[in-house]
Amino acid sequence: MSFKLILVTGGVISGLGKGIIAASIGKLMQSRGFPISMIKMDPYLNPDPGTLNPVEHGEVFVTEEVWHFHPGKGVEFDIAEIDEDFGHYERFLNVNMHPSNNITSGQIMLSVILGERKGVYLGQTIRLIPHVTEEIKKRVYRVAERENPDILIVELGGTVGDYEAMAFVEALRQMRLEVGVSNSVHIHVTYVPFIETLGEFKTKPAQLFFREVLAAGLPPDFVIARTPSPLPKNVKKKLALYASVPYDAVFEDPDLDTVYNLPLYFEREGLGGKIEKRLKLKGKPDMSEWEEVVRKFKEGEPRKIAMIGKYWRMSDVYISILEAIKHAGAEAGVKPQIIPVDSEELERESGSGWDKLKKSNGILLTPGFGSRGTEGMISAAAWALKQDKPFLGICFGAQLATVAFAREFMGWTEANSTEIDPKTPWPVVDLLPEQKQIDEVGGTMRLGGHKVLLLEGILRKAYGREKVVERFRHRYHIIREYAEGMAGKGYKIAAVDATRRIINAFEVENHPYFIGVQFHPEFKSRPGNPSPVYLSFIEAVKEI
């Protein structure tokens, strides 16, 4: 097993965009012809992010493959829900990531503790070092063995210095020694704020975290500063001094017109060549195809998309949807302008929420869980039905759009999902039969990639084929009995699963564009290769 190792760590604050930086570095190396694999380490104790509050953690990304995680004999978890940074990896590198590439403290601790109970460590006192660090390294090496990359990029979540990340930092230090310092690169991402009142950049927070990195035995080879704009020479000199790196090893990640421009920015600044030289690699970069992809994001006719959701306190919750809309817009010659609408604003008869809706060219109803704000989402779908406004509902959004149709066109005024109203007389959305016997909530939804059979209609035309694989994350689904009962009013089943039992999508006839999909097409959308669902939606919006 032989590979080059690139470590990406962060300091000062989380949320710096390390995932986009790591993915951009992967793109630089991929453009030189090197096979790339990526790992994200997350120090939280959850085995996966599936049960985390999205407003605190951000989007839960869903992989195509479901990983059957066995931390100990007789114990198994299905994992397909992983960190949102894997969305950046997949979009930038145009690959499908395996869920075991997301390593959490929860997974590591379960493996070590259950192993101890089964006698794996007989006679030993179990400690963070060496037992936990060895388990972390084993997971990394298994990825390298399975995927056999030339370059393995490992991103550490949070910041160096976080107490919960200490075992991961130590494992990374040991790995640098094991693969050889000449075969590894450590890139530390820091934050350099610009203080408007003083008119200057401040490096003190970065300096303090450089101490943490150096004390941990992980001296950086390169520093990337997250900043609003390129740094003055004197500021870069100060960063280089305190990080103990040469001046030309300091780079910045300034605000750009699109995140997909970052690999091109890094390449122009010489980062790709310096990493290549440091790792004693030789390739010939070809970014021409990526340059064409990025060019399309800068052009297009403006169109307003009202996105109705419950989690707008943190836009990262919808990051894959936002990116899928941009991918489709770039392909269709549209510059989407996203109008965030809190669904609770629509539960009042008038107000800013309805004003936003009326100014939009199209409406997207987002995924979610629970009853809060659902009446506003249902009202928005009903309005789009009556106003002939292009509409797309994703997962929970498709379910609530079905409720809206039942109320508006069937007269089932109390129709609902049993998730929201268990006593509804018209349960047009209910638990999947197999979900009714499940009492554990972690990793037990219908997850991962499933075959979708497309029936005659707009969706099938958009895909250009009859069978596709899309990614799912749900417990509730549209009940066929009610869907068939609504057919006479224009509700049309547009896609089913391989058994034809589960409804995977619907369309509304005699409407310019009204579609709901139970799956999450945004997870497979790529810059330069948008999801057919989002592309067909944006093309409909373009006509308004």
N, C-alpha and C positions, 0 to 999 in steps of 0.2 A: 504494500500500500504506500503510494508516494503521491503527495500533493503539496501544493503551496497553501499557506494559511494566511488569511487576512482577517484581523480582528477589528471590530468597530465598537468602540465604547463611547459613553457620553459623560458630560459633567455639567455642573451648575443647575440645570433644570431638566426634567423629562419633557417630552413633546417637542424636541428640537427638530424632528424630522430625520432622525438617524436611519429609519427604515428607507426613506427616499434616497438618502446619501449612500447607504449600503447597496441599494438596488442600482444606483447610478454607477457606482464603482464596479458592480457586477457587469453592467452594460459596457463599460470601458474595456474590461477584460474579455468579455464575449465578442466585442467588435474586433478583437485581435485574433479570434479563432480558438480561444481556450474554452473547453467545457467548464461550466460553472455550477456549483451547488451552493445553497445558502441555508443557514441555521439561525434561528432566533431563540435566545435564552430569556425566559421570563421568570423573575425571582418569586412571584407569588405562589402560595401554597395550593391554589386550585390546580387540579390535574389538567384542566383546560379552561378557556375563558367562557365556556357555554352558559354558566350560571351567573356571570358577573353583570353588574348594572352597566348597561351600555353608555349611560351618561358619564360614568366615572372611568370606564375602560376604553370606550370607543367601539367600533364595529367588531363583530365576531365574523371572521372570514371562514368560509366553508370550502373544504377541499373536495376534489372529485372522488378520491379514494378514502375509504373508512379504515382506520387503523385499529386493530384489535390489540389493545395494550394489555399485557400480562405482567403486572408488577410482582406477582407472586402466585404460587400454585393455587388453582381454584378461584383466583380473582381476575376479573376481566372487565375492561371498560372499552366502549367504542368511542373513538376520537376522530372527529372530522371538523370540529370547531376549533379554530386556532387564531393566533394574534393577527390583527389587521395589517401588520407589516408584510405578511405573506401576500396580500393583495398587490402591494407595490412590487414585490419580487416577481410575481407572475406577470404583471402588466409590463414591467420593464424588460424582462428576459424572455417573455412569451413561452413560459414553461408551466407545467403543472407541478406544484409542490406536494411532497408527501407529508401527512400530518405529524409523523414522528420527527420531522425537522424542527418542530416547535418543542423545546425542552423547558419544562417548568419545574420549580422547586417541588411542587406537589407530586409530580411523576417520580422525581429522584428520591424524595423521602419515602414514598410508598414502596419503591423498589428495595431500598436499603432496609427499612423497618420490617417489611414482610419477609425479606431474605433472612434477616436475623432470626425471625420466629421459626423459619424453616431449617435453621442450622447452617446457613451458608457461611457464617462467620464464627463457627464454634471456637470458643476459647478466647475470642477477641473482644476488647472493649470498643464499641462502635463510636467513632468520632467523625466530626466534619472532615478532618484530615487524618487518615487518607481515604476513609470509606466513601463519604459523600463525594469528594472530589474525583475519586476513581470512577464512581458511577456516572458522573457528568462526562468525564473523558470517554468512557465506554460508549455512551450515546453518540458523541461526536464521531468517534472512529467508526461506529456502525454505519452512519450516514455516508462517510467517505468510502467505506468498503462496498456499500450497496450501489452507490451512484458513480464511483470512480472518477471524480472530477479532477481536472488539472489544478483548479483553484477552489478552495472551500472558504466561503466568507461567513464568519460567525459574528452576529450582532448581539450585544448584551443589552437587555432592556433596563430602563431606569438610569441611574448614574453610578459611577464608581464612587465608593464611599457609603452607599446605602448598606445598612447592616445586613439586610436580607440577601444582598448580592455577594457577600464576602466569599462564600464557597465557590461561586462561579468565577469570580476574579482570580482566586487562587488556582482553580483548575485551568484557566486560560494561561496563567503564568507558567504552570507546569508544562502545558502543551507547547508553548513557545520553545522550551528547552528540549522537549522530546522530538519535535519536528526539525529543530535547529533554527537558531535565530536568523540565519541567512535564508531560510525557507519560509519566513513569516514576516508579516508587516502588521504593526499596530497603528490604527488610525483613531485618534481621539477627537471627538466632536465637542466643541465648547460653545458657549454663548457670550457674545460681546454686545451688550446693549448700547444704544445711542441715546444719550440723555439730552432731550430737546432743549431744556432750559439752559444747559451749559454749552450745547452745540458741540459735544465731543463724545467719542466712544470711551467706555470704561472697561478695563481689563482685570480689575481686582477680583471679581468672582471667578474668572478663568484661572488666575494665578493660584487661588486657594485650592481649586480642584486639581491643578497640575501637581500640587504637593501630594494629594491623595493618590494619584496615579503613580507617581514616582515611588512613594512609600510602599505601594502594593507590589512593587517589583515588575510593573508593566510600563516601562518608559515608552512614550510614543515615538514612532518614526515620522509620522505626519500629524499635523493639527489642522482641522477644518473648523473655522469659526462661523457659526450661524449669525448673520448680521442683516440689517435692513438694506445695506448698500456696501460696495467694496470698501475695504479698509485702507486708511492712509499707511504709508510706509512705516512711520514711527510706531504705530500700533502693532503692526505685524512684527516689527523688531522686538517689541516688548513681549509679545506672545512667544516668539522663538526663544528668547532669553530664559523665561520662566519655565518653559516646557522642555528646555535642553535639546532643542532641535535646530538645524540650520535655518536661516531666514527663508531659503527657497523651499522649505518643507511646510510652510504655513500657507494655507489656502482659505478662501472664504466661500460661504454658501449664501449669497445675497438673495433678496426677493427677486423672482423672475416672473415673466408673463405666463409661463406654464412650467410645472414641475418637470415635464419631459425635456425641457431645455437644459436641465442640470448636467446630464452626461456631456452634452456638447460644450457647456461652459467649462466643466472640469478639463475636458480634452484641450480646449483652447489655452487654458492656464497651465497645461503640461502635467497634470496629475497622473494621467494614465501612463505616460512615458516614464515618470519617476518611479511609480509602483513597479512597472515592468522591469526597470533597471535594478531596483532594490531586490527583486525576487530572481534576478538573473534569468529572465525570460526574454524571448524575442518573437514578436509578432508584428503584423502589419495592420494598423487600425483602419477600418472602413466604416465610417459613420454615415455614408451617403444615404442609405435607406432610412435611417433614423432622422436625418436632417429633413427629408421629404415628409416624414410623419409629423415632425414638429412644425414645419411650415404651414400645414393645413390647419393647425390650431389657431393660427393668427388671422385667419380669413373667415368670411361668412356673414350672412345676413342675421341681424339680431332678432331673437325670439325669446319671449318670456315664458318660463316653465314654473308654474306654482307647484311646489313640493309640500304636500300636507303630511305632517308627522307629529309625533308626541315627544321627540327627543332633541329638539332644536337647541337646547342649552349647550350641546356639544355637536358640532357639525361632523366630526369624525365618525359619528354613528352611521352616517350615510355616505361614507367616503367612496365605496365601490359604485353606488348609484350615481353619485355626482360625477365620477370619472367616466362611467358608461355613457352618460348623457353627453359629456364632452367628446368622447370617442365618436359617437354617432353624429354629433354636430359637425365635427371636423370632416367626416366622410360625406355628409349631406350638404356641406356649404352653409352651415348655420352656426352662429355664435350664440350658444344658449346663455340666457341670463336667468339664473336660478332665483326664484322668489320664495324664501322659506316662510311657511305658514304653520304656526302652532295650531294644532287641531282644536285645542280648547278655545281659541279665539272664535272658531266657527260655531260654537255652541250658543253664541249670542246672535240674535236676529240681525244685528247690524254691527259694524265696527271695521277695524283695519283689516281683519282677516278676510272678510267678504270683499272689501275694496281691492285687495291684492288678487283675489281669485278672478274678479271681473276684468282686471287689467291683463290677465295672462292669455297666452296663445294656446296653452295646453296644461293639463293637470296630471300630476303623478301622485298616487296614494302609496305611502311607504309601508314597509313591514313593521311589526311590533308585537307586543303582547299586552294582555290585561284590558280592563274596561275603561281606564282613564282616557278621556278625549275621543272615544270611539263615536259618539253621536255626531261630533263635528266632522269626522272622517266620512261617516255615512251621508251626512248632509251635503258634503262636497261632491261625493259620487252622484248623488241624486241630482244635484244642480248641473253637473256635466252631462248627465243623461238628457235632461230637459233642454239644455242650451246647445246641444250638438257640439260640445267642446271636446277635442281630442283628449282621450283619457287612457292612462295606464295604471293598473293596480298590481302591486307586487306582493305575493304571499298573503299576509294579513290584509293588505290593501285590496287584493282580489276577493277575499272573503267578505269584507265589509261592502265592497261594491255589489256583490251578490245580494247582500241584505238590502241595500238601497234599491236594487231592481225589484226585489220581492215586495217591498213596501210600496214603491211608486207605481208599478205596472200590474201587480197581482192583487193589490188591496190587502196584503197581509201586513197590517199596520204594526203588529208586534213581532214581526219576523226578526230573528237575531241569530247570533252564534251562541252556542251553549257555554262558550268560554266567558261571555259577557252576561248572558241571562240564562241560567240553567233551566228556568221554567218557561221559556218562550214556547208558545203554542205552534210556532213555525220554525223549527230548528234547521234552517237551511244550511248551517255550518255546524258540524259536530266533530267529536273526537274520532280519529281513525279507530276502527274496531280493535286493532292490536294494541292501541294506546290505553284502552280502558282498563287493562290489567296491570299497568305499570304504576308503581308507586315511587320510583326513584326519578329525580328530575335531571340529573347530570348525564349527558351523552345518550339519552334514551329517545330522542325525537327521531323522526324519519330524516336521515342525514345522508349527505354525500351525493354522488352522481347516480341518477336513475334514468332508464330509457323513457323517452317521451314519444308517443305516437301522435302525429299531427293529422287531424282530420281536415277535410276541405274547408278553406277559408283564408282569411288575411294572414294568419300566423304561418300556415303551411306555405303560402306564397312567399312570405318574407324569408323563410328558411330555405326554400327551394328544394326541399326533400321531405320524406314522410317520417323518418325516424331520426331523433337526435338524443343526446345525453345532456341533461341539465342538472344543476345542483339544488338540493332541497334541504330545508330546515323547518319542520313543522310537526305539530301533533293533530291539529284540526284540519278538516277538509270540507269541501262543498259536497253536500249530499245529493247523490244522483237522482233520487226520487223527486226531490224538489226541482232540481235543474231540468229534468225532463218535463215536469209540470209547467215550467215557465217557458218552454220552447215555443208555444203558440203565440207568445207576446214578443218573441224576438231574441230570447236568451238562447244562445247556441253553444253547446259543448265543442270546444276547438281542439282539445288534446286530452289524452288519457294515458295511463301507465301501461306497462306491458300486459297486465291482466285485464285491462279495460275496465277495471273496478274503480280506480281512483281518477277523479277529474283533475287534470293538470292545468287546464286553461279554458277560458270561455271568451266568446265574442258577442257583441250585441248587433243584430242585424238592423238595417235601415238607420244606421248612425255612422257619421264620417269615420270615426275610429274610437271604439270603446272596447278595451281588452283587459282581461285580468289573468295573470299567470300565478300558479301556486309555487313555481320554482323561482330561483334567483338568477336570472340571466346575466346580471351585472358581474357575477364572479368569473364569468368566462369572457368578458369583453376585454379587448386589447386596443391600444392605440394603433391605428392602421388596420385593424380588423375588428370592428365594433360588433356587439351583439345584434343579431337580426331583429330581436324584439325592440330594442332601443332605437335601432336605425329606422324601423318602420314607424315607430311613434314620432320620432323627430321629423321624418318626411311628411307625416300627416300634419304636424304642427307647422311646418314650413308653409303649408298651403293656406294657413289662416292669416 
